[in-house]
Amino acid sequence: MPCSSFFMSIPPLRRHAVLSCSGAATRTRRLNWKNVSWPYLEQQTSNYGRFAYQDVSGDDSDREFGSNQQQMCGSTLDNIDDWRWKLTMLLRNKDEQEVVSREKKDRRDFEQLSALATRMGLHSRQYAKVVAFSKVPLPNYRSDLDDKRPQREVILPFGLLREVDDHLKAYGQLKYRNGGIFVSVAMERILRRRSLQLREKQQDWQESPEGQKMLEFRRSLPAHKEREALLNAIAQNQVVVVSGETGCGKTTQLPQYILESEIEAARGAACSIICTQPRRISAIAVSERVAAERGEKIGESVSFFF
Ligand SMILES: Nc1ncnc2c1ncn2[C@@H]1O[C@H](COP(=O)(O)OP(=O)(O)OP(=O)(O)O)[C@@H](O)[C@H]1O
């Protein structure tokens, strides 16, 4: 006789361990539940996937609900009693998050079971032929409990798996550049446009007579000789320590080398640099100096904050 299974499950994202009880166990109902020891239950964990997606009660139509439902499924009172026990066990078990059942009698009694769960501080929901009781609020739809959309394990060939992995890695790195936040495609387009504008503006300034004069001065500073070595060191290391004589260009030049190289690579809009100064006056003076060297006013790409 087809008999639905009772099992405890954790949704895919939070799945650590699952306790399940087979249909045979549920047929003997109350007695079995109270006598089943935890180690026995743990042995059932490997079947979770199949239980979760299998339509074990599919051939029982809902027409069977009716006058003979009491004989088929036992009395409502007994069912409520069983569930009081199951939900108590759920609350006591720190590793489990929810209990799911496909039994008809549980669907039949769902209203009372749901009220019981609410009184015990649990959440409940019915999904077509499945009832779920959970420690956390349940969503409107659960694909893993949808019999019409069974989820199957897909085994990919090794080569294809590696290809997918590479694509995912490349995608992750692309997103990570934008501050580790998953930005939308629209946001990426905005950043790209802004980066191109910054590059154009930087080129215009560097080609202007004032810009040329400023560049000449900057190239005369000792830091300029180390520009490429510094950018390489930053690209290859998490932390870089730079020491140099007073006035060589550590404060005003190094941050500009980074910003300029990012702008040249059309990534300027995603580049943020923070410089610290021990005094307000020096923070203002350095900001104004760097803004001037970039042909800008304070508040464009350079500013200060106390
Ligand atoms: N406000 C300014 N006006 C004009 N020139 C400046 C100004 N600030 C810095 N400079 C010039 O830029 C050069 C580099 O200055 P910067 O502050 O970057 O050096 P630094 O290596 O950080 O020095 P320190 O170790 O003393 O902080 C200076 O030698 C100076 O010639």
The ligand as an SDF file (V2000), in Angstrom:
LIG
                    3D

 31 33  0  0  0  0  0  0  0  0999 V2000
   51.1050   71.9850   -1.0280 N   0  0  0  0  0  0  0  0  0  0  0  0
   52.1510   71.8800   -1.8230 C   0  0  0  0  0  0  0  0  0  0  0  0
   52.5030   72.8520   -2.6820 N   0  0  0  0  0  0  0  0  0  0  0  0
   53.5620   72.7500   -3.5070 C   0  0  0  0  0  0  0  0  0  0  0  0
   54.3350   71.6660   -3.5640 N   0  0  0  0  0  0  0  0  0  0  0  0
   54.0560   70.6470   -2.7330 C   0  0  0  0  0  0  0  0  0  0  0  0
   52.9480   70.6880   -1.8240 C   0  0  0  0  0  0  0  0  0  0  0  0
   52.9320   69.5250   -1.1670 N   0  0  0  0  0  0  0  0  0  0  0  0
   53.9470   68.7800   -1.6410 C   0  0  0  0  0  0  0  0  0  0  0  0
   54.6100   69.4480   -2.5730 N   0  0  0  0  0  0  0  0  0  0  0  0
   55.7630   68.9360   -3.3300 C   0  0  0  0  0  0  0  0  0  0  0  0
   55.6210   67.5840   -3.5640 O   0  0  0  0  0  0  0  0  0  0  0  0
   56.7490   66.8750   -3.1020 C   0  0  0  0  0  0  0  0  0  0  0  0
   56.2890   65.5440   -2.5230 C   0  0  0  0  0  0  0  0  0  0  0  0
   55.5420   65.7790   -1.3560 O   0  0  0  0  0  0  0  0  0  0  0  0
   54.9700   64.6170   -0.5020 P   0  0  0  0  0  0  0  0  0  0  0  0
   54.1790   65.1960    0.6060 O   0  0  0  0  0  0  0  0  0  0  0  0
   54.2760   63.6660   -1.3680 O   0  0  0  0  0  0  0  0  0  0  0  0
   56.2970   63.9520    0.0490 O   0  0  0  0  0  0  0  0  0  0  0  0
   56.4540   62.8110    1.1600 P   0  0  0  0  0  0  0  0  0  0  0  0
   57.4110   61.8280    0.6390 O   0  0  0  0  0  0  0  0  0  0  0  0
   55.1280   62.3200    1.5430 O   0  0  0  0  0  0  0  0  0  0  0  0
   57.0860   63.6470    2.3480 O   0  0  0  0  0  0  0  0  0  0  0  0
   56.9750   63.3670    3.9220 P   0  0  0  0  0  0  0  0  0  0  0  0
   57.7400   62.1200    4.1920 O   0  0  0  0  0  0  0  0  0  0  0  0
   57.5900   64.5680    4.5150 O   0  0  0  0  0  0  0  0  0  0  0  0
   55.5290   63.2460    4.2220 O   0  0  0  0  0  0  0  0  0  0  0  0
   57.4050   67.7750   -2.1050 C   0  0  0  0  0  0  0  0  0  0  0  0
   58.7800   67.5900   -2.0830 O   0  0  0  0  0  0  0  0  0  0  0  0
   57.0450   69.1310   -2.5740 C   0  0  0  0  0  0  0  0  0  0  0  0
   58.0350   69.5830   -3.4660 O   0  0  0  0  0  0  0  0  0  0  0  0
  1  2  1  0
  2  3  1  0
  2  7  2  0
  3  4  2  0
  4  5  1  0
  5  6  2  0
  6  7  1  0
  6 10  1  0
  7  8  1  0
  8  9  2  0
  9 10  1  0
 10 11  1  0
 11 12  1  0
 11 30  1  0
 12 13  1  0
 13 14  1  0
 13 28  1  0
 14 15  1  0
 15 16  1  0
 16 17  2  0
 16 18  1  0
 16 19  1  0
 19 20  1  0
 20 21  2  0
 20 22  1  0
 20 23  1  0
 23 24  1  0
 24 25  2  0
 24 26  1  0
 24 27  1  0
 28 29  1  0
 28 30  1  0
 30 31  1  0
M  END
$$$$
